[in-house]
Amino acid sequence: MRCSNRTTKELPAAQGIATIRLLRQLEQRTGRRIHELFDLVAGTSTGGILAVALALKRLSLEECEDIYRRARRCRPWPRTGLGALCSAVSALCVRAVAC
């Protein structure tokens, strides 16, 4: 994946979407959801957000991808960099589960 024209704020969301696509292939090949395949799901940074969304909140990969896509469009960020993305995705995740 070539990201030379992306800003630093967009990279974590792009990495999250790439990870979601990889996990989607795993689900398609096994016929099971991610939380059913593993006893422990963990990650750091954007991977940690996905781990919580998939394993604890049991969101689908489609819901997670939608959250990341919406977070990429959020401007202006309340803070800058990855911290802002984490805040935006966390807020969207909580809203998606609460609805």
Order of alpha helices (4+ residues) and beta strands (2+ residues): alpha-alpha-alpha-alpha-alpha
